[in-house]
Amino acid sequence: MSAASASAPGPVAPGAPATAITSTAPGAVAPAATTADARRRTLITISVMLASFMQALDNTIANVALPHIQGSLSATQDQMTWVLTSYIIAAAVMTPLSGWLASRFGRKSVFLISIVGFTIASALCGIAQSLPQIVLARLLQGLCGAALVPMSQAVLLDINPPQRHAKAMAIWVMGVTLGPILGPALGGWLTENYDWRWVFYINVPFGVLSFLGVLGFLSETPIRRLRFDFVGFTAISLAIGAFQLMLDRGQLMDWFSSTEIWIEATVAGTAFYLFVVHTLTAKEPFISPALFKDRNFFAGNIFIFVVGVVLFATLALLPPLLQNLMNYPVVTTGLVTAPRGVGTLVAMIVFTRFLGRIDARVVIAGGFALTAISLWQMTGFDLQMDSGLVVWSGVIQGLGAGFVYVPLATIAFGTLASQFRNEGTAVFNLLRNVGSSVGISVVETLFTRNTQIMHATLAEHVTPYSEVLRSQMPSALASNHGLAVLDGALNAQAAMIAYDNDFKLMMVLTLVTMPLILMLRPAKTPPGAPAVGVE
């Protein structure tokens, strides 16, 4: 039974406002108002978005603090990767489970427990005195935080009537995308001016405010007595966990030259095959195949995977490019990359203002075109550029991401039945996260290999007989110091070419994905479609 049917007293006349509240028997879960009043809806939105922003921020905020954490805990670089890996794997495994938990135990209960667990885990990360302690705390942080983003999306869809879904998704997108964008700048500022522990302590006040808001204003959703599909959950957990571990450690272990990577790839492939077979044959599978019968939802998941690849791969490439090649300080790097968030904000305002006047598919196409243009600009990065090119290409990419993400999050759920909303948001966000992991692993691997290839290619032209070299750098070949300087210049140029090649790859991927927009169809939600989740 859907949340809507559980609370509806009877048929609603077409076009009638969905505002009726029905009474319930003592002890039953109180049905929510179908449409929240503006004040309560605002308070709920702020509360759930605080939690969502907090989780999204933690995807990148700890990255810049890793060298400081490494020194404080006396750990090796290889050991420090587990601080990130433990969080990524735990979040990936728990994300698909969040939909089942919300349906079985109630969305509000799952939300509150997740906020409490994430906040406590953040404090434990801050007080950790050894590597095992911080890895276990990050593991708990990933397990508890996995439900925050998909559940916040489901809440915003439920507390708003269908005509406000686009605006609700615009707000949700801002929280999800601004977190990773602002993470490096905020993490660098906290680490430099205070201590790396404040990178985790900063979550505590956000967590407390979010908990109080959800507790006070969000009502519980009806509970569905669902059987837990242990086989399906185990299979998908093994598949996702092994795949994420392979992606995270692949570059470090030289990919398939390593036995470990072969084992992880085999486990991931086998487990995923078993999950697909079990899902198609089981009576009550862990993830319902009916989800993917909705064409918009199916296509939306393909698009969100590509958005995850392009957006997060770019965010992974720019900071090391600016810091290692351009010698930007950490805080300056954050300030230069932050304006892409302004682009996303502008896209959100423009889209919601013209909502209903323009086909959402046209907006998505325009967003992909802007993203491709920004990536084309990035293919022209060089060692002599100023920060203006980085800022403007980032703003254009932010515009593109906003014009893709906001209508996509709206249209993907516009035709999906409300009883699938918990599962749907979990799968939608899982694929975004998997896309980001795939994108980051691919571009980092290609960057390393292309740097080596480009260095060898450039070095072929550096000989004592080169007239250009003798005229421009006459002392380069005369001493060991000159040779070292020359080799450093070659390394920098090779790395820049490798970065440009990565941007070119993502530009091609963006252009190739655009024809899939034809798979989407306009969302036709009934005018009286109910919204739930408000007391």
C-alpha positions in Angstrom: 0.0 0.0 0.0 1.3 3.4 -0.9 1.6 6.3 1.5 -1.0 8.1 -0.4 -3.6 5.3 -0.3 -3.0 4.6 3.4 -4.2 8.1 4.4 -6.8 8.9 1.7 -10.4 8.7 3.0 -11.8 8.3 -0.5 -11.6 9.5 -4.0 -10.6 13.1 -4.6 -12.2 15.1 -7.3 -9.9 15.9 -10.2 -8.2 19.2 -9.6 -9.3 19.5 -6.0 -6.7 20.7 -3.6 -5.1 17.8 -1.7 -5.4 19.3 1.8 -7.7 17.0 3.7 -6.5 15.4 6.9 -8.2 12.3 8.1 -8.4 10.9 11.6 -6.9 7.6 12.7 -7.6 5.0 15.2 -5.7 5.2 18.6 -2.2 3.9 18.3 -2.1 4.1 14.5 0.4 6.2 12.6 -1.1 9.6 12.1 -1.6 10.4 8.4 0.1 13.5 7.3 -1.5 16.5 5.7 -1.4 16.2 1.9 0.1 19.7 1.6 2.1 21.5 4.1 1.5 25.1 5.1 4.3 27.3 3.9 5.9 27.9 7.3 6.1 24.2 8.3 7.2 23.2 4.8 10.1 25.8 5.1 11.1 24.5 8.5 11.1 20.9 7.3 13.1 21.8 4.2 15.7 23.6 6.3 16.0 20.7 8.7 16.4 17.9 6.1 18.7 20.0 3.9 21.0 20.7 6.8 21.4 16.9 7.1 21.8 16.5 3.4 24.4 19.3 3.1 26.3 17.9 6.1 26.6 14.5 4.5 27.5 15.9 1.0 30.1 18.2 2.6 31.9 15.2 4.1 32.5 13.6 0.7 35.3 16.1 0.1 36.0 18.2 3.2 38.3 15.5 4.7 40.5 15.2 1.6 42.6 18.3 2.1 43.1 17.4 5.8 44.6 14.0 5.0 48.3 15.1 5.1 47.7 16.7 8.5 45.8 13.6 9.8 48.6 11.4 8.5 51.2 13.3 10.5 49.1 13.5 13.6 48.4 9.7 13.6 51.9 8.7 12.3 50.4 6.7 9.4 51.7 5.8 6.0 50.1 7.1 2.8 48.7 3.7 2.0 47.1 3.4 5.4 45.6 6.8 5.1 43.6 5.8 2.0 41.4 3.7 4.3 40.1 6.9 6.0 38.4 7.7 2.7 37.8 4.1 1.5 36.0 3.0 4.7 33.5 5.9 4.4 32.9 5.4 0.7 32.3 1.6 1.0 30.0 1.9 4.0 27.9 4.6 2.4 27.6 2.7 -0.9 26.5 -0.5 0.9 23.9 1.2 3.1 22.4 3.5 0.4 20.2 0.8 -1.3 19.1 -0.4 2.2 17.9 3.1 3.2 14.8 2.7 1.0 13.7 -0.6 2.7 14.4 0.7 6.2 12.3 3.9 5.6 9.4 1.8 4.3 9.7 -0.8 7.1 10.3 1.4 10.1 9.1 4.8 9.0 11.1 7.5 7.2 11.2 9.9 10.2 12.6 7.2 12.5 15.3 6.3 10.0 16.1 10.0 9.5 16.5 10.7 13.2 18.7 7.6 13.9 20.8 8.5 10.8 21.4 12.1 12.0 22.3 11.0 15.5 24.6 8.3 14.3 26.3 10.6 11.8 26.8 13.4 14.3 28.2 11.0 17.0 30.5 9.4 14.4 31.7 12.8 13.3 32.6 13.7 16.9 34.4 10.3 17.2 36.5 11.1 14.1 37.5 14.4 15.7 38.7 12.8 19.0 40.3 9.8 17.4 43.9 9.2 18.6 44.9 6.3 16.3 44.4 5.2 12.7 42.1 2.2 13.6 39.9 4.6 15.7 39.4 7.1 12.9 38.8 4.3 10.3 36.1 2.7 12.5 34.5 6.1 13.1 34.5 6.9 9.4 32.9 3.5 8.8 30.1 4.4 11.2 29.8 7.8 9.6 29.3 6.2 6.2 26.8 3.7 7.5 24.7 6.4 9.2 25.0 9.1 6.6 24.0 6.9 3.6 20.3 7.5 4.2 20.4 11.3 4.6 20.6 12.4 1.0 18.0 10.0 -0.5 15.6 10.4 2.4 15.9 14.2 2.2 15.0 14.0 -1.5 12.0 11.8 -0.7 10.8 14.1 2.0 11.0 17.2 -0.2 9.0 15.4 -2.9 6.4 14.3 -0.4 5.8 17.6 1.5 5.3 19.6 -1.7 2.4 19.3 -4.1 3.4 18.2 -7.7 3.4 21.7 -9.0 6.2 22.6 -6.5 8.4 19.5 -7.2 10.7 21.3 -9.5 11.4 24.1 -6.9 11.9 21.4 -4.2 14.4 19.5 -6.3 16.2 22.8 -7.1 16.8 23.3 -3.3 17.8 19.6 -2.9 20.3 19.9 -5.8 21.8 23.0 -4.2 22.6 21.1 -1.0 23.9 18.0 -2.8 26.2 19.9 -5.2 27.4 22.8 -3.0 28.6 20.4 -0.3 31.3 18.8 -2.4 32.2 22.1 -4.1 32.7 24.0 -0.8 34.3 21.1 1.0 37.9 21.6 -0.1 37.8 25.4 0.7 36.1 24.9 4.1 38.3 22.0 5.0 41.5 23.9 4.0 40.5 27.0 6.0 39.6 24.9 9.1 42.8 22.9 8.9 45.1 25.9 8.4 43.5 28.2 11.0 42.4 25.7 13.6 43.1 22.0 13.5 42.2 19.0 11.2 39.8 17.8 13.9 37.5 20.7 13.3 36.8 19.3 9.8 34.7 16.7 11.7 33.6 18.8 14.7 31.8 21.2 12.4 29.2 18.6 11.7 28.0 18.5 15.3 26.0 21.8 15.4 24.5 21.0 12.0 23.5 17.6 13.3 21.9 19.0 16.4 19.9 21.6 14.5 18.8 19.1 11.9 17.7 16.6 14.5 15.6 19.1 16.4 13.9 20.3 13.2 13.1 16.8 12.0 11.9 15.7 15.4 9.6 18.7 15.8 8.1 19.2 12.4 8.3 16.0 10.3 5.6 13.4 10.7 6.0 9.7 10.4 5.1 7.9 7.2 2.9 4.8 7.2 4.9 1.6 7.9 4.7 -1.2 5.4 5.2 -4.8 6.6 7.9 -5.8 4.2 9.9 -9.1 4.2 13.6 -8.5 4.2 15.3 -10.1 1.2 18.6 -11.2 2.9 19.9 -12.9 -0.2 19.3 -9.9 -2.4 20.8 -7.5 0.1 23.9 -9.6 0.6 24.4 -10.0 -3.1 24.1 -6.2 -3.9 26.2 -5.3 -0.8 29.0 -7.6 -1.9 28.8 -6.3 -5.5 28.9 -2.6 -4.5 31.5 -3.1 -1.7 33.9 -5.1 -3.8 33.4 -2.7 -6.8 34.0 0.4 -4.7 37.1 -1.2 -3.1 38.4 -2.1 -6.6 37.9 1.5 -7.8 39.5 3.1 -4.8 42.6 0.8 -4.6 43.0 0.1 -8.3 45.4 3.0 -9.1 47.5 2.2 -6.0 47.7 -1.5 -6.8 48.3 -1.0 -10.6 44.9 -2.4 -11.4 44.8 -5.8 -12.9 48.5 -6.4 -12.4 47.4 -7.1 -8.8 45.8 -10.3 -7.5 43.8 -8.2 -5.0 42.1 -6.2 -7.9 41.3 -9.5 -9.7 39.7 -10.9 -6.6 37.6 -7.8 -6.0 36.5 -7.6 -9.7 35.5 -11.3 -9.6 33.5 -10.9 -6.4 31.8 -7.8 -7.7 30.9 -9.4 -11.1 29.7 -12.7 -9.5 27.7 -11.0 -6.8 26.0 -8.6 -9.2 25.1 -11.5 -11.5 23.5 -13.3 -8.6 21.7 -10.2 -7.6 20.1 -9.7 -11.0 19.1 -13.3 -11.3 17.6 -13.3 -7.8 15.8 -10.0 -8.4 14.1 -11.3 -11.5 13.0 -14.6 -9.9 12.3 -13.8 -6.3 8.8 -13.2 -5.0 9.7 -10.1 -3.0 13.1 -8.9 -4.1 15.2 -6.4 -2.2 14.9 -3.9 -5.1 11.6 -4.1 -7.0 12.1 -4.6 -10.8 8.9 -2.5 -11.3 11.1 0.6 -10.5 12.8 0.2 -13.9 9.6 -0.2 -15.9 9.1 3.5 -15.6 11.0 4.9 -18.6 11.7 8.3 -17.0 13.2 6.8 -13.9 15.3 4.3 -15.9 16.6 7.1 -18.2 17.1 9.4 -15.3 19.4 6.9 -13.6 21.5 6.7 -16.7 21.8 10.5 -16.8 22.5 10.8 -13.1 25.4 8.3 -13.5 26.9 10.5 -16.2 26.4 13.6 -14.1 28.2 11.9 -11.2 31.1 11.0 -13.5 31.5 14.4 -15.0 30.8 16.6 -12.0 32.9 14.7 -9.4 35.7 13.8 -11.7 36.1 17.5 -12.5 36.1 18.3 -8.8 38.8 15.6 -8.2 41.0 17.0 -11.0 41.0 20.7 -10.4 42.4 21.0 -6.8 45.6 19.0 -7.6 46.0 20.8 -10.9 45.8 24.2 -9.2 47.9 23.3 -6.2 50.6 21.2 -7.8 51.0 22.9 -11.2 49.9 26.4 -10.5 51.1 26.6 -6.9 47.8 27.9 -5.5 47.4 27.7 -1.7 44.6 25.4 -0.5 42.3 28.2 0.5 42.8 30.0 -2.8 42.1 26.8 -4.6 38.8 26.5 -2.8 37.9 30.2 -3.6 38.7 29.7 -7.3 36.6 26.6 -7.7 33.7 27.8 -5.5 32.1 30.1 -8.1 30.7 27.0 -9.9 28.2 26.9 -7.0 27.1 30.4 -8.1 26.4 29.0 -11.5 24.3 26.2 -10.0 22.4 28.8 -7.9 21.6 30.9 -11.0 20.4 27.8 -12.9 18.1 26.9 -10.0 16.6 30.4 -10.0 16.2 30.6 -13.8 14.7 27.1 -14.1 12.1 27.6 -11.3 11.2 31.0 -12.7 10.4 29.6 -16.2 8.9 26.4 -14.8 6.1 25.2 -17.0 7.0 27.4 -20.0 9.8 25.3 -21.3 10.0 21.5 -21.8 12.2 20.1 -19.1 14.0 17.9 -21.8 15.0 21.1 -23.6 16.5 22.5 -20.4 18.4 19.2 -19.8 19.8 19.3 -23.3 20.9 22.9 -22.8 22.5 21.9 -19.5 24.5 19.2 -21.2 25.5 21.7 -23.9 26.8 24.2 -21.3 28.7 21.4 -19.5 30.3 20.4 -22.8 31.3 24.0 -23.5 32.9 24.4 -20.1 34.8 21.1 -20.5 36.0 22.4 -24.0 37.3 25.5 -22.2 39.1 23.3 -19.7 40.9 21.5 -22.5 42.7 24.8 -23.2 44.1 25.1 -19.7 47.9 25.8 -19.7 50.6 26.7 -17.2 50.5 30.4 -18.1 46.8 30.9 -17.6 45.3 33.1 -15.0 42.5 32.2 -12.6 39.9 33.9 -14.8 39.6 30.9 -17.1 39.2 28.5 -14.2 36.5 30.7 -12.6 34.5 31.2 -15.8 34.7 27.6 -16.9 33.5 26.6 -13.4 30.6 29.0 -13.5 29.5 27.7 -16.9 29.8 24.1 -15.7 27.8 25.0 -12.6 25.1 26.5 -14.8 25.1 23.3 -16.9 25.0 21.0 -13.9 22.1 23.0 -12.4 20.1 22.9 -15.7 20.7 19.1 -15.9 20.4 18.1 -12.3 17.3 20.1 -11.3 14.9 19.1 -14.1 16.4 15.6 -14.1 15.6 15.0 -10.4 12.1 16.3 -11.1 11.3 14.4 -14.3 12.8 11.1 -13.1 10.2 10.9 -10.3 7.4 12.7 -12.1 5.8 9.4 -13.3 7.0 7.1 -10.6 4.3 5.7 -8.3 4.6 7.1 -4.7 5.0 3.7 -3.1 8.4 3.4 -4.9 9.7 6.7 -3.8 11.8 5.5 -0.9 13.4 2.8 -3.1 13.7 5.1 -6.1 15.6 7.9 -4.3 18.0 5.3 -2.8 18.7 3.8 -6.2 19.0 7.3 -7.8 21.6 8.4 -5.3 23.4 5.1 -5.4 24.0 5.4 -9.1 25.2 9.0 -8.7 27.7 7.9 -6.1 28.8 4.9 -8.2 29.2 7.3 -11.2 31.4 9.6 -9.1 33.6 6.7 -8.0 33.9 5.4 -11.6 34.7 8.9 -12.9 37.3 9.7 -10.3 39.1 6.3 -10.8 39.1 6.5 -14.6 40.4 10.1 -14.8 43.1 9.5 -12.2 44.3 6.4 -13.9 44.3 8.0 -17.3 46.1 11.1 -15.8 48.9 9.0 -14.4 49.4 7.0 -17.6 49.1 9.9 -19.9 51.6 11.9 -17.9 54.1 9.2 -18.4 53.4 8.9 -22.1 53.5 12.7 -22.6 56.8 13.0 -20.7 58.4 10.3 -22.9 57.0 12.0 -26.1 58.2 15.5 -25.1 61.6 14.1 -24.0 62.2 12.7 -27.5 62.6 16.3 -28.7 65.0 17.4 -25.9 68.4 16.7 -27.3 71.8 18.6 -27.3 71.1 19.2 -31.0 67.8 21.1 -30.5 68.3 24.7 -31.8 65.3 25.9 -29.7 66.7 24.4 -26.5 70.2 25.9 -27.1 68.7 29.4 -27.9 66.1 29.5 -25.1 67.8 27.5 -22.3 71.5 27.4 -23.1 72.5 26.4 -19.5 69.9 23.6 -19.3 72.3 20.9 -20.6 75.4 22.3 -19.0 74.9 21.0 -15.4 72.9 18.6 -13.3 70.9 21.4 -11.8 70.0 22.6 -15.3 68.9 19.0 -16.3 66.8 18.8 -13.1 65.1 22.1 -13.9 64.5 20.9 -17.5 63.0 17.6 -16.3 60.7 19.5 -13.9 59.5 21.6 -16.8 58.8 18.5 -18.9 56.9 16.9 -16.0 54.7 20.0 -15.6 53.9 20.2 -19.3 53.2 16.5 -19.5 50.9 16.7 -16.5 49.0 19.6 -18.0 48.5 17.8 -21.3 47.2 14.8 -19.3 44.7 17.0 -17.4 43.5 18.5 -20.7 43.1 15.0 -22.2 40.9 14.0 -19.2 38.7 17.1 -19.7 38.4 16.2 -23.4 37.3 12.6 -22.5 34.5 14.0 -20.2 33.5 16.5 -22.9 33.0 13.5 -25.4 31.1 11.5 -22.8 28.8 14.5 -22.2 28.1 14.9 -26.0 27.6 11.1 -26.5 25.0 11.1 -23.7 22.8 13.9 -25.1 20.8 11.8 -27.6 19.5 9.7 -24.7 17.3 12.7 -23.8 14.9 11.3 -26.4 14.2 8.4 -23.9 12.6 10.9 -21.5 8.9 11.9 -21.7 7.1 14.8 -20.0 6.0 14.0 -16.5 2.2 13.9 -16.2 1.4 13.8 -12.5 -2.3 13.9 -11.5 -3.2 17.4 -10.3 -4.5 16.0 -7.0 -1.5 13.8 -6.3 -1.0 13.6 -2.6 2.0 14.8 -0.6 2.8 13.3 2.8 5.3 13.8 5.6 3.9 16.8 7.5 2.1 16.9 10.8 
